[in-house]
Amino acid sequence: MKILVTGFDPFDKDIINPAYEAVKKLPDTIKDTQIIKLEIPTSFERSKKAIEDAIEKYNPDVVLSIGQAGGRNEITVEKVAINLIEARIKDNDGDQPLGTPVREDGETAYFTNLPIKGMVSHIKENNIPATISYTAGTFVCNSVMYNILYLINKKYPNLKGGFIHVPFLPEQAVLKNPMPSSMSLEMIAKAIELSIEAIILNKEDNNLVSGETH
């Protein structure tokens, strides 16, 4: 079994991104499963190509992408990606699409096919805050998740894929005003490793209560 794990480069004036910094700390093998690590650009167009090229090159069983969600205070495992780009800021190529689809021929939204309740439970069992998220935003993170699930729907039916958002690192948070929540790099990396364990074990937890009231 092979799992491709991607993380973004820094963006929006930050000089570090916890996503790929945490991916780099993952072991090369988890429960006899090969972990392939890849940095991808915070770019709508180039991230799409990077993901598809990596799937063709490595033929993974799972693609798990990691992104920064500054301001969130826990690990958030994403449920759904929507076919919309609404870029509040420019990506690293200077592009700022507004009100455009990720894919013209894609569905309105795609749901992940990963065992996300089991992933969240496994993280929380190890004393790391985590929850399911029902919005991956409208920036490059959502675009990457959508593109993975689009490829699964259109081209790779046996592939599994999903996305995890992680908080700021403390060294990022301390430079912002007001100071947002943060999490240590070691804890973020451990949470990703635990989520991968849950994927490998196909760990389900139908008793996990999730959802939002607003």
PEZIKA-V231943 format. One record per residue. OMEGA is omega in whole degrees, -180 to 180 (* if undefined). NEAR is the number of other ideal C-beta (glycine too) atoms within 8 Angstrom. D_FIRST is the distance of its C-alpha to the first C-alpha in Angstrom with 1 decimal. Layout:
BEGIN
((OMEGA,NEAR,D_FIRST) (OMEGA,NEAR,D_FIRST))
END
This chain:
BEGIN
((179,8,0.0) (177,11,3.8) (175,17,6.8) (-180,13,10.2) (-178,15,13.0) (175,18,16.5) (-175,17,20.0) (170,18,23.4) (-179,10,26.2) (179,8,29.6) (175,10,31.9) (174,4,35.3) (175,2,37.0) (179,8,34.5) (180,3,33.6) (176,9,30.4) (-178,13,27.6) (-177,14,25.8) (-178,12,22.7) (176,12,21.6) (178,12,23.4) (178,15,21.2) (-180,16,18.0) (-178,8,19.3) (-180,8,19.7) (173,14,16.1) (-180,6,14.7) (179,5,12.4) (175,8,10.1) (-179,11,10.1) (178,7,9.8) (178,4,7.8) (180,11,5.2) (179,8,6.4) (179,12,8.9) (-175,11,10.8) (-176,10,14.3) (171,11,16.9) (178,10,20.5) (-177,14,21.9) (174,11,25.6) (-176,12,27.5) (-180,11,28.7) (-175,13,28.6) (-175,8,28.5) (177,10,26.6) (178,16,23.7) (-180,11,23.3) (-179,8,23.2) (180,12,20.9) (-177,16,18.2) (177,10,18.6) (-178,8,18.7) (177,14,15.5) (179,14,13.6) (-178,7,15.4) (-171,6,14.8) (-178,9,11.1) (-177,6,9.9) (173,12,7.4) (-178,8,6.2) (168,13,8.5) (179,15,11.6) (-180,17,13.6) (-178,17,17.0) (178,16,19.5) (179,15,23.2) (173,12,26.5) (-178,11,28.8) (-179,9,32.0) (175,8,34.2) (-174,11,31.6) (180,7,31.8) (174,9,28.4) (-178,17,24.7) (-180,13,24.6) (-171,16,21.6) (180,17,22.5) (-167,9,23.0) (172,11,24.5) (-177,15,25.1) (-177,11,28.4) (-178,11,29.7) (169,10,32.1) (175,14,32.7) (-169,8,35.6) (178,13,35.5) (177,5,37.8) (178,7,37.4) (173,8,36.5) (-175,14,33.1) (173,9,32.8) (-179,10,34.2) (180,6,37.2) (180,10,36.3) (179,8,37.2) (-180,9,36.7) (175,7,38.5) (-179,6,38.1) (178,7,35.8) (173,8,32.8) (179,14,29.3) (-178,9,29.1) (-176,4,32.3) (-179,3,30.6) (176,11,28.3) (179,7,28.8) (179,4,30.7) (173,8,27.6) (175,12,24.0) (175,7,22.4) (175,14,18.9) (175,8,16.6) (180,12,14.9) (-167,11,16.4) (176,12,18.8) (176,12,21.3) (178,13,19.0) (-180,16,17.8) (180,16,21.5) (-178,12,22.5) (177,13,20.1) (-177,14,21.4) (177,10,25.0) (179,6,24.7) (170,9,24.3) (174,4,27.4) (-178,11,26.2) (-178,8,27.8) (177,12,25.6) (172,10,26.2) (176,13,25.2) (-180,11,26.8) (172,8,28.1) (176,6,28.9) (179,13,26.8) (179,7,30.2) (-179,9,31.3) (-172,11,30.4) (178,13,27.5) (178,15,25.0) (-180,15,25.7) (179,13,25.7) (179,16,22.2) (-180,16,20.9) (-179,15,23.0) (176,14,21.8) (-177,15,18.1) (173,14,19.2) (180,13,21.7) (176,14,19.2) (-178,14,17.1) (-172,10,20.5) (-166,5,21.8) (-174,6,19.2) (-173,7,15.6) (-180,6,16.0) (-180,4,12.5) (172,12,11.4) (-178,10,11.8) (179,16,13.8) (-171,15,16.5) (175,17,18.7) (172,15,20.2) (-179,14,23.7) (-178,17,24.9) (170,17,28.6) (165,14,30.7) (179,14,30.8) (-178,9,34.2) (171,7,35.3) (-174,13,34.9) (-175,12,36.6) (-180,8,39.6) (-175,5,40.6) (-177,10,40.8) (-1,3,43.7) (-176,4,43.5) (180,6,40.8) (175,10,37.6) (-180,9,35.2) (179,11,32.6) (-178,15,29.9) (179,8,29.1) (-180,10,26.2) (180,7,25.0) (178,9,25.0) (-179,15,23.2) (179,12,20.4) (179,10,20.2) (178,15,20.1) (178,16,17.1) (179,11,15.3) (178,13,16.4) (177,15,15.4) (176,15,11.8) (-179,12,12.2) (177,15,13.8) (-179,15,11.1) (-179,11,8.5) (-174,8,11.6) (-174,8,12.7) (178,12,15.9) (174,7,18.9) (-178,10,22.4) (179,5,25.0) (179,4,27.7) (178,9,27.1) (179,4,30.0) (-180,7,29.5) (-177,6,31.3) (176,4,34.2) (178,3,37.9) (*,2,38.7))
END
